[in-house]
Amino acid sequence: MHSRCCGCCFIATTLMPRAVRTTGIAVGYALTSHYLLVWLQHAQMAWIFPVYGSVIAVLSVVVDHVAKKRGHVYIGD
Protein backbone atom coordinates (compact mmCIF):
# COMPACT_ATOMS: atom_id res chain seq x y z
CA MET A 1 0.00 0.00 0.00
CA HIS A 2 1.35 3.41 -0.98
CA SER A 3 1.54 6.29 1.45
CA ARG A 4 -0.78 8.31 -0.82
CA CYS A 5 -3.61 5.79 -0.47
CA CYS A 6 -6.07 6.18 2.38
CA GLY A 7 -6.50 2.39 2.54
CA CYS A 8 -10.22 2.35 1.75
CA CYS A 9 -9.76 0.66 -1.64
CA PHE A 10 -7.41 -1.93 -0.19
CA ILE A 11 -9.87 -2.90 2.53
CA ALA A 12 -12.87 -3.09 0.18
CA THR A 13 -11.13 -5.35 -2.33
CA THR A 14 -9.56 -7.67 0.21
CA LEU A 15 -12.97 -8.48 1.68
CA MET A 16 -13.88 -10.31 -1.54
CA PRO A 17 -12.40 -13.49 -3.02
CA ARG A 18 -9.92 -12.81 -5.84
CA ALA A 19 -12.17 -14.43 -8.45
CA VAL A 20 -15.00 -11.91 -7.90
CA ARG A 21 -13.19 -8.71 -6.92
CA THR A 22 -13.65 -6.98 -10.25
CA THR A 23 -17.34 -7.79 -10.36
CA GLY A 24 -17.84 -6.78 -6.74
CA ILE A 25 -16.22 -3.39 -7.21
CA ALA A 26 -17.98 -2.81 -10.56
CA VAL A 27 -21.40 -3.46 -9.02
CA GLY A 28 -20.69 -0.86 -6.34
CA TYR A 29 -19.77 1.74 -8.94
CA ALA A 30 -22.79 0.81 -11.07
CA LEU A 31 -25.19 1.35 -8.16
CA THR A 32 -23.50 4.61 -7.21
CA SER A 33 -23.71 5.97 -10.75
CA HIS A 34 -27.51 5.65 -10.80
CA TYR A 35 -27.83 7.77 -7.68
CA LEU A 36 -25.36 10.27 -9.10
CA LEU A 37 -27.37 10.59 -12.32
CA VAL A 38 -30.64 11.18 -10.46
CA TRP A 39 -29.00 13.72 -8.17
CA LEU A 40 -27.43 15.58 -11.10
CA GLN A 41 -30.76 15.64 -12.96
CA HIS A 42 -32.47 17.03 -9.88
CA ALA A 43 -29.78 19.72 -9.60
CA GLN A 44 -30.17 20.61 -13.32
CA MET A 45 -26.59 19.48 -14.02
CA ALA A 46 -27.19 16.29 -16.00
CA TRP A 47 -24.54 17.32 -18.53
CA ILE A 48 -21.87 16.38 -15.96
CA PHE A 49 -22.80 12.69 -16.02
CA PRO A 50 -21.29 11.91 -19.47
CA VAL A 51 -18.13 13.71 -18.35
CA TYR A 52 -18.06 11.56 -15.21
CA GLY A 53 -18.50 8.42 -17.32
CA SER A 54 -15.72 9.44 -19.69
CA VAL A 55 -13.32 10.20 -16.84
CA ILE A 56 -14.06 6.84 -15.21
CA ALA A 57 -13.51 5.03 -18.54
CA VAL A 58 -10.17 6.76 -19.17
CA LEU A 59 -9.09 6.14 -15.60
CA SER A 60 -9.97 2.44 -15.95
CA VAL A 61 -7.85 2.12 -19.09
CA VAL A 62 -4.90 3.86 -17.42
CA VAL A 63 -5.12 1.70 -14.28
CA ASP A 64 -5.41 -1.46 -16.40
CA HIS A 65 -2.36 -0.47 -18.45
CA VAL A 66 -0.27 0.34 -15.37
CA ALA A 67 -1.33 -2.87 -13.61
CA LYS A 68 -0.45 -5.00 -16.64
CA LYS A 69 2.89 -3.25 -16.99
CA ARG A 70 3.73 -3.95 -13.34
CA GLY A 71 2.44 -7.51 -13.55
CA HIS A 72 -0.29 -7.10 -10.91
CA VAL A 73 -3.23 -8.35 -12.98
CA TYR A 74 -5.13 -11.44 -11.84
CA ILE A 75 -7.32 -13.18 -14.42
CA GLY A 76 -9.07 -16.12 -12.76
CA ASP A 77 -7.82 -19.69 -12.47
Chimera marker file (.cmm) of the C-alpha trace (Angstrom):
<marker_set name="trace">
<marker id="1" x="0.000" y="0.000" z="0.000" r="1" g="1" b="0" radius="0.5"/>
<marker id="2" x="1.346" y="3.409" z="-0.976" r="1" g="1" b="0" radius="0.5"/>
<marker id="3" x="1.538" y="6.293" z="1.452" r="1" g="1" b="0" radius="0.5"/>
<marker id="4" x="-0.777" y="8.309" z="-0.819" r="1" g="1" b="0" radius="0.5"/>
<marker id="5" x="-3.606" y="5.795" z="-0.467" r="1" g="1" b="0" radius="0.5"/>
<marker id="6" x="-6.075" y="6.176" z="2.379" r="1" g="1" b="0" radius="0.5"/>
<marker id="7" x="-6.498" y="2.392" z="2.539" r="1" g="1" b="0" radius="0.5"/>
<marker id="8" x="-10.224" y="2.352" z="1.747" r="1" g="1" b="0" radius="0.5"/>
<marker id="9" x="-9.760" y="0.663" z="-1.641" r="1" g="1" b="0" radius="0.5"/>
<marker id="10" x="-7.410" y="-1.933" z="-0.195" r="1" g="1" b="0" radius="0.5"/>
<marker id="11" x="-9.871" y="-2.897" z="2.529" r="1" g="1" b="0" radius="0.5"/>
<marker id="12" x="-12.871" y="-3.092" z="0.181" r="1" g="1" b="0" radius="0.5"/>
<marker id="13" x="-11.126" y="-5.350" z="-2.326" r="1" g="1" b="0" radius="0.5"/>
<marker id="14" x="-9.562" y="-7.669" z="0.208" r="1" g="1" b="0" radius="0.5"/>
<marker id="15" x="-12.971" y="-8.479" z="1.681" r="1" g="1" b="0" radius="0.5"/>
<marker id="16" x="-13.876" y="-10.306" z="-1.544" r="1" g="1" b="0" radius="0.5"/>
<marker id="17" x="-12.404" y="-13.494" z="-3.019" r="1" g="1" b="0" radius="0.5"/>
<marker id="18" x="-9.922" y="-12.809" z="-5.841" r="1" g="1" b="0" radius="0.5"/>
<marker id="19" x="-12.167" y="-14.427" z="-8.449" r="1" g="1" b="0" radius="0.5"/>
<marker id="20" x="-14.997" y="-11.909" z="-7.902" r="1" g="1" b="0" radius="0.5"/>
<marker id="21" x="-13.189" y="-8.714" z="-6.919" r="1" g="1" b="0" radius="0.5"/>
<marker id="22" x="-13.649" y="-6.979" z="-10.254" r="1" g="1" b="0" radius="0.5"/>
<marker id="23" x="-17.342" y="-7.787" z="-10.359" r="1" g="1" b="0" radius="0.5"/>
<marker id="24" x="-17.843" y="-6.776" z="-6.741" r="1" g="1" b="0" radius="0.5"/>
<marker id="25" x="-16.216" y="-3.387" z="-7.211" r="1" g="1" b="0" radius="0.5"/>
<marker id="26" x="-17.976" y="-2.813" z="-10.560" r="1" g="1" b="0" radius="0.5"/>
<marker id="27" x="-21.399" y="-3.463" z="-9.018" r="1" g="1" b="0" radius="0.5"/>
<marker id="28" x="-20.688" y="-0.865" z="-6.338" r="1" g="1" b="0" radius="0.5"/>
<marker id="29" x="-19.772" y="1.738" z="-8.943" r="1" g="1" b="0" radius="0.5"/>
<marker id="30" x="-22.795" y="0.812" z="-11.066" r="1" g="1" b="0" radius="0.5"/>
<marker id="31" x="-25.187" y="1.348" z="-8.159" r="1" g="1" b="0" radius="0.5"/>
<marker id="32" x="-23.500" y="4.610" z="-7.211" r="1" g="1" b="0" radius="0.5"/>
<marker id="33" x="-23.714" y="5.974" z="-10.747" r="1" g="1" b="0" radius="0.5"/>
<marker id="34" x="-27.511" y="5.654" z="-10.805" r="1" g="1" b="0" radius="0.5"/>
<marker id="35" x="-27.829" y="7.773" z="-7.680" r="1" g="1" b="0" radius="0.5"/>
<marker id="36" x="-25.362" y="10.270" z="-9.100" r="1" g="1" b="0" radius="0.5"/>
<marker id="37" x="-27.371" y="10.595" z="-12.324" r="1" g="1" b="0" radius="0.5"/>
<marker id="38" x="-30.639" y="11.179" z="-10.456" r="1" g="1" b="0" radius="0.5"/>
<marker id="39" x="-29.001" y="13.722" z="-8.166" r="1" g="1" b="0" radius="0.5"/>
<marker id="40" x="-27.429" y="15.578" z="-11.104" r="1" g="1" b="0" radius="0.5"/>
<marker id="41" x="-30.758" y="15.644" z="-12.963" r="1" g="1" b="0" radius="0.5"/>
<marker id="42" x="-32.474" y="17.033" z="-9.883" r="1" g="1" b="0" radius="0.5"/>
<marker id="43" x="-29.780" y="19.725" z="-9.600" r="1" g="1" b="0" radius="0.5"/>
<marker id="44" x="-30.175" y="20.606" z="-13.322" r="1" g="1" b="0" radius="0.5"/>
<marker id="45" x="-26.592" y="19.480" z="-14.018" r="1" g="1" b="0" radius="0.5"/>
<marker id="46" x="-27.190" y="16.289" z="-15.997" r="1" g="1" b="0" radius="0.5"/>
<marker id="47" x="-24.535" y="17.319" z="-18.530" r="1" g="1" b="0" radius="0.5"/>
<marker id="48" x="-21.868" y="16.384" z="-15.963" r="1" g="1" b="0" radius="0.5"/>
<marker id="49" x="-22.800" y="12.693" z="-16.023" r="1" g="1" b="0" radius="0.5"/>
<marker id="50" x="-21.289" y="11.911" z="-19.467" r="1" g="1" b="0" radius="0.5"/>
<marker id="51" x="-18.129" y="13.709" z="-18.350" r="1" g="1" b="0" radius="0.5"/>
<marker id="52" x="-18.058" y="11.558" z="-15.213" r="1" g="1" b="0" radius="0.5"/>
<marker id="53" x="-18.501" y="8.415" z="-17.322" r="1" g="1" b="0" radius="0.5"/>
<marker id="54" x="-15.719" y="9.444" z="-19.692" r="1" g="1" b="0" radius="0.5"/>
<marker id="55" x="-13.319" y="10.196" z="-16.843" r="1" g="1" b="0" radius="0.5"/>
<marker id="56" x="-14.060" y="6.841" z="-15.208" r="1" g="1" b="0" radius="0.5"/>
<marker id="57" x="-13.513" y="5.030" z="-18.537" r="1" g="1" b="0" radius="0.5"/>
<marker id="58" x="-10.173" y="6.756" z="-19.172" r="1" g="1" b="0" radius="0.5"/>
<marker id="59" x="-9.091" y="6.137" z="-15.601" r="1" g="1" b="0" radius="0.5"/>
<marker id="60" x="-9.972" y="2.441" z="-15.951" r="1" g="1" b="0" radius="0.5"/>
<marker id="61" x="-7.851" y="2.116" z="-19.088" r="1" g="1" b="0" radius="0.5"/>
<marker id="62" x="-4.903" y="3.860" z="-17.418" r="1" g="1" b="0" radius="0.5"/>
<marker id="63" x="-5.125" y="1.701" z="-14.283" r="1" g="1" b="0" radius="0.5"/>
<marker id="64" x="-5.410" y="-1.462" z="-16.403" r="1" g="1" b="0" radius="0.5"/>
<marker id="65" x="-2.364" y="-0.471" z="-18.450" r="1" g="1" b="0" radius="0.5"/>
<marker id="66" x="-0.273" y="0.339" z="-15.371" r="1" g="1" b="0" radius="0.5"/>
<marker id="67" x="-1.330" y="-2.873" z="-13.607" r="1" g="1" b="0" radius="0.5"/>
<marker id="68" x="-0.452" y="-5.004" z="-16.643" r="1" g="1" b="0" radius="0.5"/>
<marker id="69" x="2.891" y="-3.246" z="-16.988" r="1" g="1" b="0" radius="0.5"/>
<marker id="70" x="3.731" y="-3.947" z="-13.337" r="1" g="1" b="0" radius="0.5"/>
<marker id="71" x="2.439" y="-7.514" z="-13.550" r="1" g="1" b="0" radius="0.5"/>
<marker id="72" x="-0.290" y="-7.105" z="-10.913" r="1" g="1" b="0" radius="0.5"/>
<marker id="73" x="-3.229" y="-8.348" z="-12.982" r="1" g="1" b="0" radius="0.5"/>
<marker id="74" x="-5.132" y="-11.437" z="-11.837" r="1" g="1" b="0" radius="0.5"/>
<marker id="75" x="-7.324" y="-13.176" z="-14.416" r="1" g="1" b="0" radius="0.5"/>
<marker id="76" x="-9.073" y="-16.121" z="-12.756" r="1" g="1" b="0" radius="0.5"/>
<marker id="77" x="-7.816" y="-19.687" z="-12.474" r="1" g="1" b="0" radius="0.5"/>
<link id1="1" id2="2" r="1" g="1" b="0" radius="0.2"/>
<link id1="2" id2="3" r="1" g="1" b="0" radius="0.2"/>
<link id1="3" id2="4" r="1" g="1" b="0" radius="0.2"/>
<link id1="4" id2="5" r="1" g="1" b="0" radius="0.2"/>
<link id1="5" id2="6" r="1" g="1" b="0" radius="0.2"/>
<link id1="6" id2="7" r="1" g="1" b="0" radius="0.2"/>
<link id1="7" id2="8" r="1" g="1" b="0" radius="0.2"/>
<link id1="8" id2="9" r="1" g="1" b="0" radius="0.2"/>
<link id1="9" id2="10" r="1" g="1" b="0" radius="0.2"/>
<link id1="10" id2="11" r="1" g="1" b="0" radius="0.2"/>
<link id1="11" id2="12" r="1" g="1" b="0" radius="0.2"/>
<link id1="12" id2="13" r="1" g="1" b="0" radius="0.2"/>
<link id1="13" id2="14" r="1" g="1" b="0" radius="0.2"/>
<link id1="14" id2="15" r="1" g="1" b="0" radius="0.2"/>
<link id1="15" id2="16" r="1" g="1" b="0" radius="0.2"/>
<link id1="16" id2="17" r="1" g="1" b="0" radius="0.2"/>
<link id1="17" id2="18" r="1" g="1" b="0" radius="0.2"/>
<link id1="18" id2="19" r="1" g="1" b="0" radius="0.2"/>
<link id1="19" id2="20" r="1" g="1" b="0" radius="0.2"/>
<link id1="20" id2="21" r="1" g="1" b="0" radius="0.2"/>
<link id1="21" id2="22" r="1" g="1" b="0" radius="0.2"/>
<link id1="22" id2="23" r="1" g="1" b="0" radius="0.2"/>
<link id1="23" id2="24" r="1" g="1" b="0" radius="0.2"/>
<link id1="24" id2="25" r="1" g="1" b="0" radius="0.2"/>
<link id1="25" id2="26" r="1" g="1" b="0" radius="0.2"/>
<link id1="26" id2="27" r="1" g="1" b="0" radius="0.2"/>
<link id1="27" id2="28" r="1" g="1" b="0" radius="0.2"/>
<link id1="28" id2="29" r="1" g="1" b="0" radius="0.2"/>
<link id1="29" id2="30" r="1" g="1" b="0" radius="0.2"/>
<link id1="30" id2="31" r="1" g="1" b="0" radius="0.2"/>
<link id1="31" id2="32" r="1" g="1" b="0" radius="0.2"/>
<link id1="32" id2="33" r="1" g="1" b="0" radius="0.2"/>
<link id1="33" id2="34" r="1" g="1" b="0" radius="0.2"/>
<link id1="34" id2="35" r="1" g="1" b="0" radius="0.2"/>
<link id1="35" id2="36" r="1" g="1" b="0" radius="0.2"/>
<link id1="36" id2="37" r="1" g="1" b="0" radius="0.2"/>
<link id1="37" id2="38" r="1" g="1" b="0" radius="0.2"/>
<link id1="38" id2="39" r="1" g="1" b="0" radius="0.2"/>
<link id1="39" id2="40" r="1" g="1" b="0" radius="0.2"/>
<link id1="40" id2="41" r="1" g="1" b="0" radius="0.2"/>
<link id1="41" id2="42" r="1" g="1" b="0" radius="0.2"/>
<link id1="42" id2="43" r="1" g="1" b="0" radius="0.2"/>
<link id1="43" id2="44" r="1" g="1" b="0" radius="0.2"/>
<link id1="44" id2="45" r="1" g="1" b="0" radius="0.2"/>
<link id1="45" id2="46" r="1" g="1" b="0" radius="0.2"/>
<link id1="46" id2="47" r="1" g="1" b="0" radius="0.2"/>
<link id1="47" id2="48" r="1" g="1" b="0" radius="0.2"/>
<link id1="48" id2="49" r="1" g="1" b="0" radius="0.2"/>
<link id1="49" id2="50" r="1" g="1" b="0" radius="0.2"/>
<link id1="50" id2="51" r="1" g="1" b="0" radius="0.2"/>
<link id1="51" id2="52" r="1" g="1" b="0" radius="0.2"/>
<link id1="52" id2="53" r="1" g="1" b="0" radius="0.2"/>
<link id1="53" id2="54" r="1" g="1" b="0" radius="0.2"/>
<link id1="54" id2="55" r="1" g="1" b="0" radius="0.2"/>
<link id1="55" id2="56" r="1" g="1" b="0" radius="0.2"/>
<link id1="56" id2="57" r="1" g="1" b="0" radius="0.2"/>
<link id1="57" id2="58" r="1" g="1" b="0" radius="0.2"/>
<link id1="58" id2="59" r="1" g="1" b="0" radius="0.2"/>
<link id1="59" id2="60" r="1" g="1" b="0" radius="0.2"/>
<link id1="60" id2="61" r="1" g="1" b="0" radius="0.2"/>
<link id1="61" id2="62" r="1" g="1" b="0" radius="0.2"/>
<link id1="62" id2="63" r="1" g="1" b="0" radius="0.2"/>
<link id1="63" id2="64" r="1" g="1" b="0" radius="0.2"/>
<link id1="64" id2="65" r="1" g="1" b="0" radius="0.2"/>
<link id1="65" id2="66" r="1" g="1" b="0" radius="0.2"/>
<link id1="66" id2="67" r="1" g="1" b="0" radius="0.2"/>
<link id1="67" id2="68" r="1" g="1" b="0" radius="0.2"/>
<link id1="68" id2="69" r="1" g="1" b="0" radius="0.2"/>
<link id1="69" id2="70" r="1" g="1" b="0" radius="0.2"/>
<link id1="70" id2="71" r="1" g="1" b="0" radius="0.2"/>
<link id1="71" id2="72" r="1" g="1" b="0" radius="0.2"/>
<link id1="72" id2="73" r="1" g="1" b="0" radius="0.2"/>
<link id1="73" id2="74" r="1" g="1" b="0" radius="0.2"/>
<link id1="74" id2="75" r="1" g="1" b="0" radius="0.2"/>
<link id1="75" id2="76" r="1" g="1" b="0" radius="0.2"/>
<link id1="76" id2="77" r="1" g="1" b="0" radius="0.2"/>
</marker_set>
